[in-house]
Amino acid sequence: MKKIYSSLLIVFMGVLATFNLNAQCTPNTSYTVDGAYPTSLPNACANTAYNETVTLVVTNQQKVNLGPTTYTVDMDSLELTSISNIPPGMNYDCKNPNCRIKIDKSGSKTYSCFVFSGTPTQAGLYTMTVNYKVFVQGFTLSKSTTVDVTINTANSVQCTNVGINEKVNKGNINAFPNPANDFIQFEGSLNNVKLYDALGNQVYSSKSADQISVENLKPGLYFIKSDEGTQRIIVE
């Protein structure tokens, strides 16, 4: 009976270990500077499910100031405490109990991660502040970093076209100069021309055009869409 119980316990522990392993996110260890990465997440679409992993990098040895003297001490652990300005409909999961991890002594950096996911409900550019604490030999250091994410409107050119990344810059559009700061000129006249900003807001529309004035537009990424094709442009 004891042998059966022991065997079942081993099997159960094995299943539990596998479950915990699969539940973990995987940090990207190619980053070497302290902070959260990527600093700009891939764009999301409103009312569409979203899931991305964010990597948090912290140097194992931290500097602590005691009066006029600065000491370099080893970090004990790292804790993600909060994230502010999260887009409505989204949240984060750090995949660790209490969002706290022990130092990785195998190298000079400790890598943690959290999953940023949900279904955003409101378009806009969100700069989220990632707050975390570093515990070093009796001291607690509060730190923060930022991560940006753009939520495009559900009816934007980025979200309504399936495979927009494959369609952009294809077709018969030849727009120049690119980047532009005054006018965008086309080779020939385009039909049903629309210009969208990076959030998917339409900023220009014309049934036919051979050029577009962009001198009053904010610098950034824009999309030209017409019957002839779609193209990215940069306004400086």
C-alpha positions as a printed Julia matrix, in Angstrom:
236×3 Matrix{Float64}:
   0.0    0.0     0.0
   2.85   2.37    0.85
   4.5    1.6    -2.49
   1.26   2.42   -4.36
   0.88   5.66   -2.4
   4.5    6.63   -3.09
   4.1    5.89   -6.79
   0.93   7.98   -7.01
   2.64  10.82   -5.15
   5.57  10.77   -7.58
   3.22  10.81  -10.55
   1.2   13.66   -9.03
   4.33  15.71   -8.33
   5.52  15.11  -11.87
   2.22  16.34  -13.3
   2.29  19.35  -10.98
   5.85  20.22  -11.99
   4.91  20.01  -15.66
   1.86  22.21  -15.08
   3.92  24.85  -13.28
   6.57  24.78  -15.98
   4.03  25.28  -18.74
   2.37  28.07  -16.77
   5.55  30.16  -16.8
   6.23  32.87  -19.35
   9.66  32.86  -20.96
  11.78  36.03  -20.62
  13.91  37.23  -23.51
  17.5   37.07  -22.23
  18.96  39.03  -25.16
  18.34  42.32  -23.33
  21.27  43.54  -21.22
  20.18  46.92  -19.83
  17.89  47.14  -16.79
  14.26  47.79  -17.7
  11.15  46.27  -19.27
  11.2   45.04  -22.88
  10.12  45.53  -25.53
   9.72  49.2   -24.67
   7.06  49.44  -27.4
   4.73  46.46  -27.64
   3.17  45.33  -30.93
   0.03  47.3   -31.73
  -3.32  45.91  -30.62
  -6.83  46.24  -32.04
  -9.79  47.34  -29.95
 -12.24  44.52  -29.14
  -9.71  41.88  -30.23
  -7.91  39.51  -27.84
  -4.26  40.4   -27.21
  -1.38  38.52  -25.53
   2.26  39.55  -25.26
   5.16  38.69  -22.95
   7.16  41.51  -21.34
  10.68  40.85  -20.02
  12.0   42.59  -16.89
  15.79  42.83  -16.57
  17.62  43.72  -13.35
  21.36  43.74  -12.59
  22.26  41.35   -9.77
  24.58  43.84   -8.09
  22.91  47.1    -7.07
  24.36  50.35   -5.75
  23.17  51.51   -2.31
  23.98  54.97   -0.93
  24.67  55.2     2.8
  25.49  58.79    3.6
  28.42  59.92    1.46
  29.42  56.35    0.63
  28.05  54.19   -2.2
  28.19  50.41   -1.79
  27.7   47.71   -4.39
  25.67  44.85   -2.91
  24.16  41.64   -4.21
  20.44  41.55   -4.91
  18.37  38.99   -3.0
  15.1   39.08   -4.93
  12.93  41.06   -7.32
   9.23  41.87   -6.98
   6.85  43.36   -9.54
   4.55  45.56   -7.44
   2.2   47.3    -9.89
   1.62  48.58  -13.41
  -0.22  51.85  -13.94
  -2.09  53.28  -16.96
  -3.07  49.86  -18.3
  -5.52  50.11  -21.25
  -9.15  49.34  -20.27
  -9.96  45.67  -20.72
  -6.37  44.52  -20.21
  -4.29  43.27  -17.3
  -1.04  41.49  -16.47
  -0.03  38.16  -14.93
   3.51  37.79  -13.59
   3.23  33.96  -13.42
   5.05  33.86  -10.06
   3.65  33.67   -6.51
   3.31  37.22   -5.18
   5.1   38.4    -8.37
   8.43  37.83   -6.63
  11.46  35.86   -7.83
  14.84  34.98   -6.36
  18.07  36.22   -7.87
  19.58  34.15  -10.66
  23.17  33.67   -9.48
  24.28  31.99  -12.69
  24.96  35.34  -14.38
  25.15  39.09  -13.87
  21.46  39.7   -14.65
  18.15  38.37  -13.37
  15.37  37.99  -15.92
  11.69  37.92  -15.04
   8.6   38.31  -17.18
   4.88  38.93  -17.13
   2.1   38.33  -19.64
   0.19  41.42  -20.76
  -3.16  40.31  -22.12
  -6.87  40.93  -22.46
  -9.31  42.51  -24.9
  -8.74  46.28  -25.11
 -11.87  48.38  -25.34
 -10.52  51.89  -25.91
  -8.13  53.04  -28.65
  -5.15  55.23  -27.85
  -1.45  55.33  -27.07
  -0.79  54.1   -23.52
   2.49  54.61  -21.7
   2.38  52.15  -18.83
   4.6   52.53  -15.77
   6.04  49.24  -14.5
   6.85  49.52  -10.79
   9.09  46.98   -9.08
  11.21  46.53   -5.97
  14.72  45.18   -5.64
  15.64  43.65   -2.27
  19.35  43.84   -1.4
  20.71  42.66    1.96
  18.15  44.4     4.14
  17.51  47.31    1.78
  14.54  47.83   -0.53
  15.07  49.81   -3.72
  11.93  51.04   -5.51
  12.33  51.33   -9.26
  10.16  51.93  -12.32
  10.32  51.81  -16.09
   7.86  52.37  -18.94
   6.33  50.31  -21.75
   4.2   51.71  -24.58
   1.33  50.04  -26.4
  -0.9   51.45  -29.14
  -4.52  50.29  -29.36
  -5.92  50.86  -32.85
  -9.63  51.4   -33.42
 -11.54  48.31  -34.52
 -12.38  49.84  -37.91
  -8.88  51.16  -38.6
  -6.91  50.18  -41.68
  -4.58  48.14  -39.46
  -7.43  46.11  -37.96
  -9.97  45.74  -40.76
  -7.55  44.37  -43.33
  -6.59  40.73  -42.79
  -2.84  40.44  -43.16
  -2.34  44.2   -43.39
   1.42  43.74  -42.88
   1.52  41.7   -46.05
  -0.67  44.14  -47.99
   1.12  47.34  -46.99
   3.46  48.74  -49.65
   1.85  46.53  -52.32
  -0.23  47.56  -55.29
   0.35  50.38  -57.76
   1.04  53.21  -55.29
   4.26  55.16  -55.64
   4.25  57.89  -52.98
   7.18  60.3   -52.57
   9.01  61.79  -50.83
   8.97  59.35  -47.94
   9.61  60.66  -45.27
   7.68  63.84  -46.12
   7.08  67.16  -44.37
   5.06  69.26  -46.83
   3.41  67.21  -49.56
   3.13  63.58  -50.59
   3.1   63.2   -54.35
   1.73  60.2   -56.28
   2.72  58.92  -59.69
  -0.62  59.42  -61.35
  -3.99  60.02  -59.74
  -5.32  57.62  -57.04
  -8.97  56.77  -56.46
 -10.82  56.77  -53.12
  -7.76  57.96  -51.22
  -7.74  57.79  -47.42
  -4.96  58.65  -44.98
  -4.85  57.11  -41.49
  -2.62  57.85  -38.5
  -0.95  55.14  -36.42
  -4.04  54.86  -34.19
  -6.25  54.17  -37.19
  -7.92  57.59  -37.21
  -8.77  58.85  -40.68
  -7.13  62.25  -41.22
  -7.74  62.71  -44.95
 -10.19  61.5   -47.58
 -10.69  62.24  -51.27
 -12.38  60.53  -54.2
  -9.33  61.29  -56.33
  -5.93  62.79  -55.58
  -2.46  63.1   -57.07
  -0.96  64.63  -53.92
  -1.73  65.17  -50.21
  -0.67  68.06  -48.0
   0.85  66.81  -44.72
   2.33  70.06  -43.4
  -0.33  70.31  -40.66
  -0.04  66.69  -39.54
   1.84  65.57  -36.45
   5.11  63.74  -37.16
   4.75  59.98  -37.14
   3.65  56.9   -39.05
   0.69  57.1   -41.46
  -1.04  54.76  -43.9
  -2.27  55.68  -47.38
  -5.11  53.49  -48.61
  -6.69  53.68  -52.06
  -8.26  51.45  -54.7
  -4.76  50.99  -56.11
  -3.11  49.72  -52.9
  -1.82  50.61  -49.43
   1.46  52.16  -48.35
   3.16  53.29  -45.16
   4.6   56.77  -45.04
   6.49  58.8   -42.44
   5.68  62.45  -41.75
   8.5   64.46  -40.21
